Amino acid sequence: MEIILGEVVDKEIVLAMPVMAFLGTVEGSKPRVAPVWFLWEDAALWMLGDKSGSSVKRISENPECAVEIVHFDIANGVLLHLGLRGRAVVEKSDPQRFRRLLGKYLGDDHLNWNKWFIKNVARIEDEDRRMIKLVPESFFTNDVSYFRTGPDLANFEVD
């Protein structure tokens, strides 16, 4: 599918990309930001967490948050931004959803996933795993492409 930039950015396209999101939370009166992998599913943004993780603790104390997602392709002059705002909740991890989230970044063939990473970092079946769920109250998109090539050359294709 070819997307011509300068038009409204389809949030579904950006949400399907294997890019980093940045989760903004509040601790007391101080803002905090953490990079996260995410999955857009069931009209919610799902992010990984851990029972003792700082983002999980902050969301539990103050659910107000923001998420920023950026797709940046310097070679083609593409810069797409998607922002989400709302109140998040922390849920016990669903191993099947967790696997779908990992598949977005590691590929569909779980046999090719790095075994050390899955055992020591991902810990899919760990009881302490949590998922942060954000059902956005608002979205906004921003297409600031053309910064390099001009509007006639900035476009990209999504498989």
C-alpha positions as CSV (number, residue, x, y, z in Angstrom):
1,M,0.0,0.0,0.0
2,E,1.4,3.4,-1.0
3,I,0.9,6.3,1.4
4,I,1.3,9.8,0.0
5,L,2.5,12.0,2.8
6,G,1.0,15.3,3.5
7,E,-2.4,13.7,3.8
8,V,-3.9,12.6,7.2
9,V,-1.7,9.9,8.7
10,D,-3.7,6.7,9.2
11,K,-3.0,5.8,12.8
12,E,-3.5,2.1,12.1
13,I,-0.5,2.1,9.8
14,V,1.8,3.7,12.4
15,L,0.4,1.4,15.2
16,A,1.3,-1.7,13.1
17,M,4.9,-0.7,12.6
18,P,7.6,-2.4,14.7
19,V,8.9,0.9,16.1
20,M,9.6,2.1,19.7
21,A,6.9,4.0,21.6
22,F,7.7,6.3,24.5
23,L,5.5,6.0,27.5
24,G,5.1,9.3,29.5
25,T,4.0,8.9,33.1
26,V,4.1,11.1,36.3
27,E,5.9,10.4,39.6
28,G,4.8,12.9,42.1
29,S,5.0,16.1,40.1
30,K,7.9,14.9,37.9
31,P,7.4,13.6,34.4
32,R,9.1,10.3,33.4
33,V,9.5,8.7,29.9
34,A,10.3,5.1,29.1
35,P,10.8,3.5,25.7
36,V,8.5,0.5,25.2
37,W,7.5,-2.1,22.7
38,F,3.8,-2.2,22.1
39,L,0.9,-4.0,20.4
40,W,-2.3,-2.4,19.2
41,E,-5.1,-4.9,19.8
42,D,-8.7,-4.7,20.8
43,A,-8.7,-0.9,20.5
44,A,-6.0,-0.7,23.2
45,L,-2.3,-0.1,23.3
46,W,-0.6,-2.9,25.2
47,M,2.9,-2.4,26.6
48,L,5.2,-4.7,28.6
49,G,5.8,-4.3,32.3
50,D,6.9,-6.1,35.4
51,K,5.3,-6.2,38.8
52,S,8.3,-4.3,40.3
53,G,8.9,-2.1,37.3
54,S,9.0,1.7,37.6
55,S,6.4,2.3,34.9
56,V,4.0,-0.2,36.4
57,K,4.4,1.5,39.8
58,R,3.8,5.0,38.4
59,I,0.7,3.9,36.4
60,S,-0.7,2.2,39.5
61,E,-0.3,5.4,41.5
62,N,-1.3,7.8,38.7
63,P,-2.9,6.3,35.6
64,E,-2.7,9.5,33.5
65,C,-0.2,9.0,30.7
66,A,0.8,9.8,27.2
67,V,2.4,7.7,24.5
68,E,4.4,9.0,21.5
69,I,5.2,6.9,18.5
70,V,7.5,8.1,15.7
71,H,8.4,6.5,12.3
72,F,11.5,8.2,11.0
73,D,13.0,7.2,7.6
74,I,15.7,9.8,6.9
75,A,16.6,8.3,3.5
76,N,13.1,8.9,2.1
77,G,12.4,12.1,4.1
78,V,9.6,10.5,6.1
79,L,8.7,11.6,9.6
80,L,5.3,10.5,11.0
81,H,4.2,11.1,14.6
82,L,1.3,9.6,16.5
83,G,0.3,10.6,20.0
84,L,-2.1,8.9,22.4
85,R,-3.5,10.2,25.7
86,G,-5.5,8.7,28.4
87,R,-5.6,6.6,31.6
88,A,-3.8,3.3,31.7
89,V,-4.4,0.3,33.8
90,V,-2.0,-2.5,34.8
91,E,-3.1,-6.1,34.2
92,K,-1.6,-9.5,34.7
93,S,0.3,-10.5,31.6
94,D,-1.6,-12.7,29.0
95,P,1.2,-15.0,27.7
96,Q,-0.6,-15.3,24.3
97,R,-0.9,-11.5,23.8
98,F,2.7,-11.2,25.1
99,R,3.9,-13.6,22.3
100,R,1.9,-11.6,19.7
101,L,3.6,-8.5,20.9
102,L,7.1,-10.1,20.7
103,G,6.3,-11.4,17.3
104,K,5.7,-7.9,16.0
105,Y,9.4,-7.1,16.8
106,L,11.1,-10.5,16.6
107,G,9.2,-12.1,13.7
108,D,6.4,-14.6,13.5
109,D,8.7,-17.7,13.7
110,H,9.2,-18.0,17.5
111,L,11.8,-20.8,16.8
112,N,14.1,-18.0,15.5
113,W,13.8,-15.9,18.6
114,N,16.9,-15.4,20.6
115,K,16.6,-18.1,23.3
116,W,18.7,-16.2,25.8
117,F,16.5,-13.1,25.4
118,I,13.3,-15.1,25.8
119,K,14.5,-16.9,28.9
120,N,16.3,-14.0,30.7
121,V,14.6,-10.9,29.6
122,A,11.2,-11.6,28.1
123,R,10.2,-14.3,30.7
124,I,6.9,-14.8,29.0
125,E,5.4,-17.2,31.6
126,D,6.8,-15.3,34.7
127,E,4.1,-14.5,37.3
128,D,5.6,-11.1,37.8
129,R,5.0,-10.0,34.2
130,R,2.4,-7.3,33.7
131,M,0.9,-5.5,30.8
132,I,0.1,-1.8,30.7
133,K,-3.1,-1.2,28.8
134,L,-4.0,2.2,27.4
135,V,-7.4,2.7,25.8
136,P,-6.8,6.1,24.3
137,E,-9.1,9.0,25.1
138,S,-7.5,10.9,22.3
139,F,-5.2,10.5,19.3
140,F,-3.3,13.0,17.3
141,T,-1.1,12.6,14.2
142,N,1.5,14.7,12.7
143,D,3.1,14.3,9.3
144,V,6.3,16.4,9.3
145,S,7.8,14.7,6.3
146,Y,9.4,16.7,3.5
147,F,12.0,18.0,5.8
148,R,14.7,16.6,3.5
149,T,13.3,15.9,0.1
150,G,10.3,18.2,-0.4
151,P,6.7,17.1,-0.9
152,D,7.2,15.6,-4.4
153,L,9.7,13.0,-3.2
154,A,8.6,12.1,0.3
155,N,6.5,9.0,0.2
156,F,6.8,5.4,1.4
157,E,5.2,2.0,0.9
158,V,3.9,-0.2,3.6
159,D,3.7,-3.9,2.9
